[in-house]
């Protein structure tokens, strides 16, 4: 019996190393959650596959919040490997104020009595703290290392519209900082700016001019201005952080034809840039609004994918995967929220790196709260086609 058990274990190990890992390398992340719990060897094969062959891609996270009481929220996520939209069942986010995001990886709510923010991939965990001292209506909010930066957006008839405060996650305290540069006086709200955050600094770019400053929360100070100049005329600038580079998505116009082009900049030397690619015309067409054309863009970026959408027409989004070694890959994805729902809800897009551990935590929480093994419901194609895990 002992010999038979040893042979069985040896055979199982052989399958994992020679066959199972190869098979799992072709399986999208969302389908690997259950495979981890089959056995120890299956768990090892999944881990090895994700590390060497099938590295997870950043997901697009869509939160909807009702504009009327009780301000119910829903969460859906798009997995670029499986091309699936996944409905994430969780309790509605406790309403503090309107859901907002001015950076790809941080969701927040700000009221006169409370500042709430979340930066985990599916926004299950929230931090609720006292609000900053200066009241703001539309600030720039982003996490930089152990700090949450809140900049601009104040009412100029009452406070400094360029005021900057940072919240330290380590000391759980607010600190006043040097105000935003004066050039932003008439455009200190997040709607006029695009932001990118590294582990050390926050970069802010004016959407219209490309004028860029960066902020260091350690020194509480701002840099001198730099204008992003990709060597081509750009009329609308959007920045993000991916591939350890500052990513610029620029709107250009040649003879009334809109072009979308992507460049990467060295975050330490913004004069050094490289073109990544130009969006194919068929995808530019998907972003156009029938009424307003394509006059502006919003982006979410992480790791090696940039998601782009037209804020005036969010029926479809376009994604660009930046290929290591050069080039990029384009595709489009539908927004699962219909036009009527958009009228009744506020939409907030985020982008986060999602791994097997995050998905397992979702399912573990679901089993605990709903006594069910299914928490992720992939939706393929049509909205009413649901595949339960």
Secondary structure as a PSIPRED ss2 file (coil, helix, strand):
# PSIPRED VFORMAT (PSIPRED V4.0)

   1 X C   1.000  0.000  0.000
   2 X H   0.000  1.000  0.000
   3 X H   0.000  1.000  0.000
   4 X H   0.000  1.000  0.000
   5 X H   0.000  1.000  0.000
   6 X H   0.000  1.000  0.000
   7 X H   0.000  1.000  0.000
   8 X H   0.000  1.000  0.000
   9 X H   0.000  1.000  0.000
  10 X H   0.000  1.000  0.000
  11 X H   0.000  1.000  0.000
  12 X H   0.000  1.000  0.000
  13 X H   0.000  1.000  0.000
  14 X H   0.000  1.000  0.000
  15 X H   0.000  1.000  0.000
  16 X H   0.000  1.000  0.000
  17 X H   0.000  1.000  0.000
  18 X H   0.000  1.000  0.000
  19 X H   0.000  1.000  0.000
  20 X H   0.000  1.000  0.000
  21 X H   0.000  1.000  0.000
  22 X H   0.000  1.000  0.000
  23 X H   0.000  1.000  0.000
  24 X H   0.000  1.000  0.000
  25 X C   1.000  0.000  0.000
  26 X C   1.000  0.000  0.000
  27 X C   1.000  0.000  0.000
  28 X C   1.000  0.000  0.000
  29 X H   0.000  1.000  0.000
  30 X H   0.000  1.000  0.000
  31 X H   0.000  1.000  0.000
  32 X C   1.000  0.000  0.000
  33 X C   1.000  0.000  0.000
  34 X C   1.000  0.000  0.000
  35 X H   0.000  1.000  0.000
  36 X H   0.000  1.000  0.000
  37 X H   0.000  1.000  0.000
  38 X C   1.000  0.000  0.000
  39 X C   1.000  0.000  0.000
  40 X H   0.000  1.000  0.000
  41 X H   0.000  1.000  0.000
  42 X H   0.000  1.000  0.000
  43 X H   0.000  1.000  0.000
  44 X H   0.000  1.000  0.000
  45 X H   0.000  1.000  0.000
  46 X H   0.000  1.000  0.000
  47 X H   0.000  1.000  0.000
  48 X H   0.000  1.000  0.000
  49 X H   0.000  1.000  0.000
  50 X H   0.000  1.000  0.000
  51 X H   0.000  1.000  0.000
  52 X H   0.000  1.000  0.000
  53 X C   1.000  0.000  0.000
  54 X C   1.000  0.000  0.000
  55 X C   1.000  0.000  0.000
  56 X C   1.000  0.000  0.000
  57 X C   1.000  0.000  0.000
  58 X E   0.000  0.000  1.000
  59 X E   0.000  0.000  1.000
  60 X E   0.000  0.000  1.000
  61 X E   0.000  0.000  1.000
  62 X E   0.000  0.000  1.000
  63 X E   0.000  0.000  1.000
  64 X E   0.000  0.000  1.000
  65 X E   0.000  0.000  1.000
  66 X E   0.000  0.000  1.000
  67 X C   1.000  0.000  0.000
  68 X C   1.000  0.000  0.000
  69 X C   1.000  0.000  0.000
  70 X C   1.000  0.000  0.000
  71 X C   1.000  0.000  0.000
  72 X C   1.000  0.000  0.000
  73 X E   0.000  0.000  1.000
  74 X E   0.000  0.000  1.000
  75 X E   0.000  0.000  1.000
  76 X E   0.000  0.000  1.000
  77 X E   0.000  0.000  1.000
  78 X E   0.000  0.000  1.000
  79 X E   0.000  0.000  1.000
  80 X C   1.000  0.000  0.000
  81 X C   1.000  0.000  0.000
  82 X C   1.000  0.000  0.000
  83 X C   1.000  0.000  0.000
  84 X E   0.000  0.000  1.000
  85 X E   0.000  0.000  1.000
  86 X E   0.000  0.000  1.000
  87 X E   0.000  0.000  1.000
  88 X E   0.000  0.000  1.000
  89 X C   1.000  0.000  0.000
  90 X C   1.000  0.000  0.000
  91 X C   1.000  0.000  0.000
  92 X C   1.000  0.000  0.000
  93 X C   1.000  0.000  0.000
  94 X C   1.000  0.000  0.000
  95 X C   1.000  0.000  0.000
  96 X C   1.000  0.000  0.000
  97 X C   1.000  0.000  0.000
  98 X C   1.000  0.000  0.000
  99 X C   1.000  0.000  0.000
 100 X E   0.000  0.000  1.000
 101 X E   0.000  0.000  1.000
 102 X E   0.000  0.000  1.000
 103 X E   0.000  0.000  1.000
 104 X C   1.000  0.000  0.000
 105 X C   1.000  0.000  0.000
 106 X E   0.000  0.000  1.000
 107 X E   0.000  0.000  1.000
 108 X E   0.000  0.000  1.000
 109 X E   0.000  0.000  1.000
 110 X E   0.000  0.000  1.000
 111 X C   1.000  0.000  0.000
 112 X C   1.000  0.000  0.000
 113 X C   1.000  0.000  0.000
 114 X C   1.000  0.000  0.000
 115 X E   0.000  0.000  1.000
 116 X E   0.000  0.000  1.000
 117 X E   0.000  0.000  1.000
 118 X E   0.000  0.000  1.000
 119 X C   1.000  0.000  0.000
 120 X C   1.000  0.000  0.000
 121 X C   1.000  0.000  0.000
 122 X C   1.000  0.000  0.000
 123 X C   1.000  0.000  0.000
 124 X C   1.000  0.000  0.000
 125 X C   1.000  0.000  0.000
 126 X C   1.000  0.000  0.000
 127 X E   0.000  0.000  1.000
 128 X E   0.000  0.000  1.000
 129 X E   0.000  0.000  1.000
 130 X C   1.000  0.000  0.000
 131 X C   1.000  0.000  0.000
 132 X C   1.000  0.000  0.000
 133 X C   1.000  0.000  0.000
 134 X C   1.000  0.000  0.000
 135 X C   1.000  0.000  0.000
 136 X E   0.000  0.000  1.000
 137 X C   1.000  0.000  0.000
 138 X C   1.000  0.000  0.000
 139 X C   1.000  0.000  0.000
 140 X E   0.000  0.000  1.000
 141 X E   0.000  0.000  1.000
 142 X E   0.000  0.000  1.000
 143 X E   0.000  0.000  1.000
 144 X E   0.000  0.000  1.000
 145 X C   1.000  0.000  0.000
 146 X C   1.000  0.000  0.000
 147 X E   0.000  0.000  1.000
 148 X E   0.000  0.000  1.000
 149 X E   0.000  0.000  1.000
 150 X E   0.000  0.000  1.000
 151 X E   0.000  0.000  1.000
 152 X C   1.000  0.000  0.000
 153 X C   1.000  0.000  0.000
 154 X E   0.000  0.000  1.000
 155 X C   1.000  0.000  0.000
 156 X C   1.000  0.000  0.000
 157 X C   1.000  0.000  0.000
 158 X C   1.000  0.000  0.000
 159 X C   1.000  0.000  0.000
 160 X C   1.000  0.000  0.000
 161 X C   1.000  0.000  0.000
 162 X C   1.000  0.000  0.000
 163 X C   1.000  0.000  0.000
 164 X E   0.000  0.000  1.000
 165 X E   0.000  0.000  1.000
 166 X E   0.000  0.000  1.000
 167 X E   0.000  0.000  1.000
 168 X E   0.000  0.000  1.000
 169 X C   1.000  0.000  0.000
 170 X C   1.000  0.000  0.000
 171 X C   1.000  0.000  0.000
 172 X C   1.000  0.000  0.000
 173 X E   0.000  0.000  1.000
 174 X E   0.000  0.000  1.000
 175 X E   0.000  0.000  1.000
 176 X E   0.000  0.000  1.000
 177 X E   0.000  0.000  1.000
 178 X C   1.000  0.000  0.000
 179 X C   1.000  0.000  0.000
 180 X C   1.000  0.000  0.000
 181 X C   1.000  0.000  0.000
 182 X H   0.000  1.000  0.000
 183 X H   0.000  1.000  0.000
 184 X H   0.000  1.000  0.000
 185 X C   1.000  0.000  0.000
 186 X C   1.000  0.000  0.000
 187 X C   1.000  0.000  0.000
 188 X C   1.000  0.000  0.000
 189 X C   1.000  0.000  0.000
 190 X H   0.000  1.000  0.000
 191 X H   0.000  1.000  0.000
 192 X H   0.000  1.000  0.000
 193 X E   0.000  0.000  1.000
 194 X E   0.000  0.000  1.000
 195 X E   0.000  0.000  1.000
 196 X E   0.000  0.000  1.000
 197 X E   0.000  0.000  1.000
 198 X C   1.000  0.000  0.000
 199 X C   1.000  0.000  0.000
 200 X C   1.000  0.000  0.000
 201 X C   1.000  0.000  0.000
 202 X E   0.000  0.000  1.000
 203 X E   0.000  0.000  1.000
 204 X E   0.000  0.000  1.000
 205 X E   0.000  0.000  1.000
 206 X E   0.000  0.000  1.000
 207 X C   1.000  0.000  0.000
 208 X C   1.000  0.000  0.000
 209 X C   1.000  0.000  0.000
 210 X C   1.000  0.000  0.000
 211 X E   0.000  0.000  1.000
 212 X E   0.000  0.000  1.000
 213 X E   0.000  0.000  1.000
 214 X E   0.000  0.000  1.000
 215 X E   0.000  0.000  1.000
 216 X E   0.000  0.000  1.000
 217 X C   1.000  0.000  0.000
 218 X C   1.000  0.000  0.000
 219 X C   1.000  0.000  0.000
 220 X C   1.000  0.000  0.000
 221 X E   0.000  0.000  1.000
 222 X E   0.000  0.000  1.000
 223 X C   1.000  0.000  0.000
 224 X C   1.000  0.000  0.000
 225 X C   1.000  0.000  0.000
 226 X E   0.000  0.000  1.000
 227 X E   0.000  0.000  1.000
 228 X C   1.000  0.000  0.000
 229 X C   1.000  0.000  0.000
 230 X C   1.000  0.000  0.000
 231 X C   1.000  0.000  0.000
 232 X C   1.000  0.000  0.000
 233 X C   1.000  0.000  0.000
 234 X C   1.000  0.000  0.000
 235 X C   1.000  0.000  0.000
 236 X E   0.000  0.000  1.000
 237 X E   0.000  0.000  1.000
 238 X E   0.000  0.000  1.000
 239 X E   0.000  0.000  1.000
 240 X E   0.000  0.000  1.000
 241 X E   0.000  0.000  1.000
 242 X E   0.000  0.000  1.000
 243 X C   1.000  0.000  0.000
 244 X C   1.000  0.000  0.000
 245 X E   0.000  0.000  1.000
 246 X E   0.000  0.000  1.000
 247 X E   0.000  0.000  1.000
 248 X E   0.000  0.000  1.000
 249 X E   0.000  0.000  1.000
 250 X E   0.000  0.000  1.000
 251 X E   0.000  0.000  1.000
 252 X E   0.000  0.000  1.000
 253 X E   0.000  0.000  1.000
 254 X E   0.000  0.000  1.000
 255 X C   1.000  0.000  0.000
 256 X C   1.000  0.000  0.000
 257 X E   0.000  0.000  1.000
 258 X E   0.000  0.000  1.000
 259 X E   0.000  0.000  1.000
 260 X E   0.000  0.000  1.000
 261 X E   0.000  0.000  1.000
 262 X E   0.000  0.000  1.000
 263 X E   0.000  0.000  1.000
 264 X E   0.000  0.000  1.000
 265 X E   0.000  0.000  1.000
 266 X E   0.000  0.000  1.000
 267 X C   1.000  0.000  0.000
 268 X C   1.000  0.000  0.000
 269 X E   0.000  0.000  1.000
 270 X E   0.000  0.000  1.000
 271 X E   0.000  0.000  1.000
 272 X E   0.000  0.000  1.000
 273 X E   0.000  0.000  1.000
 274 X E   0.000  0.000  1.000
 275 X E   0.000  0.000  1.000
 276 X E   0.000  0.000  1.000
 277 X E   0.000  0.000  1.000
 278 X E   0.000  0.000  1.000
 279 X C   1.000  0.000  0.000
 280 X C   1.000  0.000  0.000
 281 X H   0.000  1.000  0.000
 282 X H   0.000  1.000  0.000
 283 X H   0.000  1.000  0.000
 284 X H   0.000  1.000  0.000
 285 X H   0.000  1.000  0.000
 286 X H   0.000  1.000  0.000
 287 X H   0.000  1.000  0.000
 288 X C   1.000  0.000  0.000
 289 X E   0.000  0.000  1.000
 290 X C   1.000  0.000  0.000
 291 X C   1.000  0.000  0.000
 292 X C   1.000  0.000  0.000
 293 X E   0.000  0.000  1.000
 294 X C   1.000  0.000  0.000
 295 X C   1.000  0.000  0.000
 296 X C   1.000  0.000  0.000
 297 X C   1.000  0.000  0.000
 298 X E   0.000  0.000  1.000
 299 X E   0.000  0.000  1.000
 300 X E   0.000  0.000  1.000
 301 X E   0.000  0.000  1.000
 302 X E   0.000  0.000  1.000
 303 X C   1.000  0.000  0.000
 304 X C   1.000  0.000  0.000
 305 X E   0.000  0.000  1.000
 306 X E   0.000  0.000  1.000
 307 X E   0.000  0.000  1.000
 308 X E   0.000  0.000  1.000
 309 X E   0.000  0.000  1.000
 310 X E   0.000  0.000  1.000
 311 X C   1.000  0.000  0.000
 312 X C   1.000  0.000  0.000
 313 X E   0.000  0.000  1.000
 314 X E   0.000  0.000  1.000
 315 X E   0.000  0.000  1.000
 316 X E   0.000  0.000  1.000
 317 X E   0.000  0.000  1.000
 318 X E   0.000  0.000  1.000
 319 X E   0.000  0.000  1.000
 320 X E   0.000  0.000  1.000
 321 X E   0.000  0.000  1.000
 322 X E   0.000  0.000  1.000
 323 X C   1.000  0.000  0.000
 324 X C   1.000  0.000  0.000
 325 X C   1.000  0.000  0.000
 326 X C   1.000  0.000  0.000
 327 X C   1.000  0.000  0.000
 328 X E   0.000  0.000  1.000
 329 X E   0.000  0.000  1.000
 330 X E   0.000  0.000  1.000
 331 X E   0.000  0.000  1.000
 332 X E   0.000  0.000  1.000
 333 X E   0.000  0.000  1.000
 334 X E   0.000  0.000  1.000
 335 X C   1.000  0.000  0.000
 336 X C   1.000  0.000  0.000
 337 X C   1.000  0.000  0.000
 338 X C   1.000  0.000  0.000
 339 X H   0.000  1.000  0.000
 340 X H   0.000  1.000  0.000
 341 X H   0.000  1.000  0.000
 342 X H   0.000  1.000  0.000
 343 X H   0.000  1.000  0.000
 344 X H   0.000  1.000  0.000
 345 X E   0.000  0.000  1.000
 346 X E   0.000  0.000  1.000
 347 X E   0.000  0.000  1.000
 348 X E   0.000  0.000  1.000
 349 X E   0.000  0.000  1.000
 350 X E   0.000  0.000  1.000
 351 X E   0.000  0.000  1.000
 352 X E   0.000  0.000  1.000
 353 X E   0.000  0.000  1.000
 354 X C   1.000  0.000  0.000
 355 X C   1.000  0.000  0.000
 356 X H   0.000  1.000  0.000
 357 X H   0.000  1.000  0.000
 358 X H   0.000  1.000  0.000
 359 X H   0.000  1.000  0.000
 360 X H   0.000  1.000  0.000
 361 X H   0.000  1.000  0.000
 362 X H   0.000  1.000  0.000
 363 X H   0.000  1.000  0.000
 364 X H   0.000  1.000  0.000
 365 X H   0.000  1.000  0.000
 366 X H   0.000  1.000  0.000
 367 X H   0.000  1.000  0.000
 368 X H   0.000  1.000  0.000
 369 X H   0.000  1.000  0.000
 370 X H   0.000  1.000  0.000
 371 X C   1.000  0.000  0.000
 372 X C   1.000  0.000  0.000
 373 X C   1.000  0.000  0.000
 374 X C   1.000  0.000  0.000
 375 X C   1.000  0.000  0.000
 376 X E   0.000  0.000  1.000
 377 X E   0.000  0.000  1.000
 378 X E   0.000  0.000  1.000
 379 X E   0.000  0.000  1.000
 380 X C   1.000  0.000  0.000
 381 X C   1.000  0.000  0.000
 382 X C   1.000  0.000  0.000
 383 X C   1.000  0.000  0.000
 384 X C   1.000  0.000  0.000
 385 X C   1.000  0.000  0.000
 386 X E   0.000  0.000  1.000
 387 X E   0.000  0.000  1.000
 388 X E   0.000  0.000  1.000
 389 X C   1.000  0.000  0.000
